[in-house]
């Protein structure tokens, strides 16, 4: 009897952790840093800084959320963001375009790369990780070639040797700063949440991810929804790259490369939020915030930057363990 009670208690504890482990980790980490930093961590400026720092990661991770929802993966996300960053900077600085034209051209060109991914994965039936790994290299090569192997900044010479006379719009530069970058992030998360929870198309994406054959037999166009997921992923990457260019005021080589792994981590952390068992926008934002708050606090704790990945990997491993343990218990 005692063993049964102990087993029941441990089962309840495990179920609780599998559902609420991520929010609990955020609360515990928040309290720890707030107490340990003696007021330095718990300030309005620092909270805004954390939200600002995770905004681009969250937006890109929302794109990854769509890919993961259909049981896919998009490893070209960082490369597409870097491409978008270079293109929007070129439109402003090299070709002196206005803000609307520069953003529109960048979004269209980057989103087309999502169609390339979809063609390789859906039409050619190449496994998603291999296909997007290939396009990651191709997109990175195209991006570097367009920029001539260097950065794109105001007052720099173009590839033809002529001085670039264009400048980034002051309004555009504000997009990458608080509060606008935070507002854009919240709008993207809210739109994705409404799509997944209130529209039939969001439910269809989940159905495709859970069982493609069952979805097909139900009359759902599996190819169409998988294509849509990779296009949305590319669209979100374009927004992330545009905001990064706005934040930097230029396009710097490899500046977007560091956003891929945090985006993947945030998306997979969302699997364990509230026991969802599937990628979801709110969980993705919480995952990004968890990673961002941890990095912010560890920097204040004077932890060397080269040790950050140890903690990030540990958090991701624990979150995945909780998510998959919860799924296995359901079975």
C-alpha positions in Angstrom: 0.0 0.0 0.0 2.8 2.4 0.9 4.7 1.5 -2.3 1.5 2.2 -4.3 1.1 5.6 -2.6 4.7 6.5 -3.2 4.4 5.4 -6.9 1.2 7.5 -7.3 2.9 10.5 -5.7 6.0 10.2 -7.9 3.7 9.9 -10.9 1.8 13.0 -10.0 5.0 14.9 -9.4 6.4 13.8 -12.8 3.2 14.7 -14.5 3.3 18.2 -12.9 6.9 18.7 -14.0 6.2 17.6 -17.5 3.4 20.1 -17.8 4.7 23.1 -15.8 8.5 22.5 -15.7 9.3 25.4 -18.1 7.1 28.1 -16.4 8.4 26.8 -13.0 12.0 27.0 -14.2 11.4 30.6 -15.3 10.0 31.6 -11.9 12.8 29.8 -10.0 15.5 31.4 -12.2 13.8 34.8 -12.0 13.7 34.7 -8.2 17.3 33.4 -7.9 18.8 36.1 -10.1 16.6 38.8 -8.5 17.8 37.9 -5.0 21.4 37.2 -6.0 21.9 40.4 -8.0 20.8 42.7 -5.2 18.5 44.8 -7.4 20.7 44.9 -10.5 18.6 42.2 -12.3 15.2 43.3 -11.2 15.0 46.7 -12.9 12.7 48.0 -15.6 15.7 48.6 -18.0 17.0 45.1 -17.6 13.6 43.5 -18.1 13.1 45.6 -21.3 16.6 44.5 -22.3 15.7 40.8 -21.9 12.6 41.2 -23.9 14.4 43.1 -26.6 17.2 40.5 -26.8 14.8 37.6 -27.2 12.5 39.3 -29.7 14.3 38.3 -32.9 14.9 34.8 -31.5 11.2 34.5 -30.7 10.0 35.7 -34.2 12.4 33.2 -35.9 11.3 30.5 -33.5 7.7 31.1 -34.4 8.7 30.2 -38.0 10.4 27.0 -36.7 7.2 26.3 -34.7 5.3 26.0 -38.0 7.9 23.7 -39.5 7.9 21.5 -36.3 4.1 21.5 -36.2 4.1 19.5 -39.5 6.8 17.2 -38.1 9.5 19.0 -40.0 12.7 21.0 -39.3 14.2 24.1 -41.0 17.9 24.4 -40.5 18.1 27.1 -43.1 16.4 29.6 -40.8 19.5 31.4 -39.7 20.9 31.6 -43.2 17.6 33.1 -44.5 17.6 35.7 -41.7 21.2 36.6 -42.8 20.1 36.8 -46.4 17.2 39.1 -45.4 19.6 41.3 -43.4 21.9 41.7 -46.3 19.2 42.3 -48.9 17.4 45.0 -46.9 20.7 46.8 -46.2 21.5 46.7 -49.9 18.1 48.1 -50.8 18.7 51.1 -48.5 22.4 51.7 -48.8 23.3 50.6 -52.3 20.1 51.3 -54.2 18.6 54.1 -52.1 15.1 52.6 -51.9 12.4 53.8 -49.6 11.5 51.8 -46.5 8.3 50.2 -47.9 10.1 49.0 -51.1 13.2 47.7 -49.3 11.1 45.7 -46.8 8.7 44.3 -49.4 11.5 43.2 -51.8 13.3 41.5 -48.9 10.3 39.7 -47.6 9.3 38.4 -51.1 12.8 37.2 -51.9 13.3 35.5 -48.6 9.9 33.9 -48.6 10.7 32.4 -52.1 13.4 30.5 -50.4 10.8 28.8 -48.3 9.2 27.6 -51.5 12.6 26.1 -52.5 12.7 24.3 -49.2 9.2 23.1 -49.7 10.0 21.9 -53.3 12.9 19.8 -52.1 11.1 18.4 -49.1 7.5 18.0 -50.4 8.0 17.4 -54.1 11.5 15.8 -54.2 10.9 14.0 -50.9 14.3 14.8 -49.5 14.3 14.5 -45.7 13.7 17.9 -44.2 17.0 18.1 -42.2 19.1 17.2 -45.2 17.2 19.5 -47.6 17.4 22.5 -45.3 21.0 21.8 -44.5 21.8 22.0 -48.2 19.8 25.2 -48.7 21.5 26.6 -45.6 24.8 26.4 -47.4 23.4 27.7 -50.6 21.6 30.6 -49.1 24.7 31.5 -47.0 26.8 31.4 -50.2 24.3 33.6 -52.1 24.2 36.1 -49.2 28.0 36.4 -48.9 28.3 36.7 -52.7 25.7 39.5 -52.8 27.6 41.4 -50.1 30.9 40.8 -51.8 32.2 38.9 -48.8 32.0 41.9 -46.4 29.6 44.0 -44.4 27.1 46.5 -45.9 27.3 49.8 -44.0 26.6 53.4 -44.8 29.3 55.1 -46.8 30.9 51.9 -48.0 31.8 51.3 -51.7 29.5 49.1 -53.7 30.8 46.0 -55.6 31.3 48.2 -58.7 33.6 50.5 -56.8 31.2 53.4 -56.6 30.5 55.0 -53.2 27.1 54.0 -51.8 25.1 57.1 -51.2 22.1 55.6 -49.5 21.2 55.6 -45.8 18.9 53.5 -43.7 15.7 55.4 -42.8 15.6 56.7 -39.3 12.2 55.2 -38.9 13.5 51.9 -40.0 16.3 52.0 -37.4 13.7 52.5 -34.7 12.1 49.1 -35.6 15.0 47.3 -34.0 14.8 49.2 -30.8 12.5 49.0 -27.8 9.5 49.2 -27.6 8.9 48.6 -31.3 10.8 45.3 -31.6 9.0 44.0 -28.6 5.6 45.1 -30.0 6.4 43.4 -33.3 7.3 40.2 -31.5 4.1 40.2 -29.5 2.1 40.8 -32.6 3.7 37.8 -34.4 3.2 35.6 -31.3 -0.5 36.7 -31.0 -1.2 36.1 -34.7 0.4 32.7 -34.6 -1.5 31.8 -31.5 -4.8 32.8 -33.1 -4.0 30.8 -36.2 -3.2 27.6 -34.3 -6.0 27.8 -31.8 -8.9 29.4 -33.6 -8.5 28.4 -37.2 -9.1 25.1 -38.8 -5.9 25.5 -40.8 -3.9 25.5 -37.5 -5.5 22.3 -36.5 -4.8 20.8 -39.9 -1.1 21.6 -39.5 -1.1 19.6 -36.2 -3.0 16.8 -37.8 -0.4 16.6 -40.7 2.4 16.6 -38.1 0.8 13.8 -36.0 -0.1 11.5 -38.9 0.3 12.4 -42.5 -1.5 9.4 -43.9 -4.5 9.9 -41.5 -4.6 13.5 -42.5 -4.6 12.7 -46.2 -7.4 10.1 -45.7 -9.4 12.8 -43.9 -9.3 15.0 -47.0 -6.5 17.3 -45.9 -4.0 18.4 -48.6 -0.8 17.3 -46.8 1.5 18.7 -49.5 -0.2 22.1 -49.4 0.0 22.4 -45.6 3.6 21.3 -45.4 4.5 23.8 -48.1 2.7 26.5 -46.2 4.7 25.7 -43.1 8.0 26.2 -44.8 6.9 29.4 -46.4 5.8 30.8 -43.1 9.1 29.7 -41.6 10.9 31.7 -44.3 8.6 34.7 -43.8 9.4 34.8 -40.1 13.1 34.5 -40.9 12.8 37.5 -43.2 11.2 39.5 -40.4 14.0 38.5 -38.0 16.7 39.5 -40.5 15.1 42.8 -41.2 14.8 43.6 -37.5 18.5 42.5 -37.0 19.6 44.9 -39.8 17.5 47.7 -38.1 19.1 47.0 -34.8 22.6 47.0 -36.1 22.1 49.8 -38.6 23.9 47.7 -41.1 24.4 44.2 -42.4 27.3 42.3 -40.7 28.7 39.0 -41.8 27.5 36.0 -39.8 25.4 38.2 -37.5 22.3 36.0 -37.9 24.1 32.7 -37.5 23.8 32.6 -33.8 20.0 32.7 -33.9 19.4 29.2 -35.3 20.2 27.1 -32.2 18.3 29.4 -29.7 15.3 29.3 -32.1 15.4 25.5 -32.3 15.8 25.3 -28.5 12.8 27.7 -27.8 10.6 25.7 -30.2 11.4 22.4 -28.6 11.1 23.8 -25.1 7.5 24.7 -26.1 6.7 20.9 -26.3 6.8 20.7 -22.5 4.8 23.9 -21.7 1.5 23.0 -20.1 1.9 19.5 -21.3 1.2 20.5 -24.8 3.3 17.8 -26.4 3.4 19.9 -29.6 5.1 23.1 -30.7 3.0 26.1 -29.9 3.6 29.9 -30.1 3.1 30.8 -26.4 5.4 28.0 -25.3 7.9 29.1 -27.9 8.0 32.6 -26.5 8.4 31.3 -23.0 11.2 29.1 -24.2 13.0 32.0 -25.8 12.4 34.1 -22.6 13.8 31.3 -20.5 17.0 31.1 -22.6 17.3 34.9 -22.8 16.8 35.4 -19.0 19.3 32.7 -18.3 21.9 34.3 -20.5 21.2 37.7 -19.1 21.5 36.5 -15.5 24.7 34.4 -16.2 26.4 37.4 -17.8 25.6 39.4 -14.6 27.0 36.5 -12.6 30.2 37.0 -14.7 30.0 33.5 -16.3 32.3 33.4 -19.3 30.5 33.7 -22.6 32.1 30.5 -23.9 30.4 28.6 -21.1 26.9 29.7 -22.0 26.2 26.9 -24.4 26.7 24.4 -21.5 23.8 25.9 -19.6 21.7 26.3 -22.8 22.2 22.7 -23.7 21.3 21.5 -20.2 18.1 23.5 -20.1 17.1 22.2 -23.6 17.9 18.6 -22.5 15.8 18.8 -19.4 12.9 20.4 -21.2 12.9 17.7 -23.9 13.2 15.0 -21.2 10.1 16.4 -19.5 8.2 16.7 -22.7 9.0 13.2 -24.0 8.5 11.6 -20.6 5.1 13.1 -20.5 4.3 11.8 -24.0 5.5 8.3 -23.1 3.3 8.2 -20.0 0.3 9.1 -22.1 1.0 6.0 -24.2 
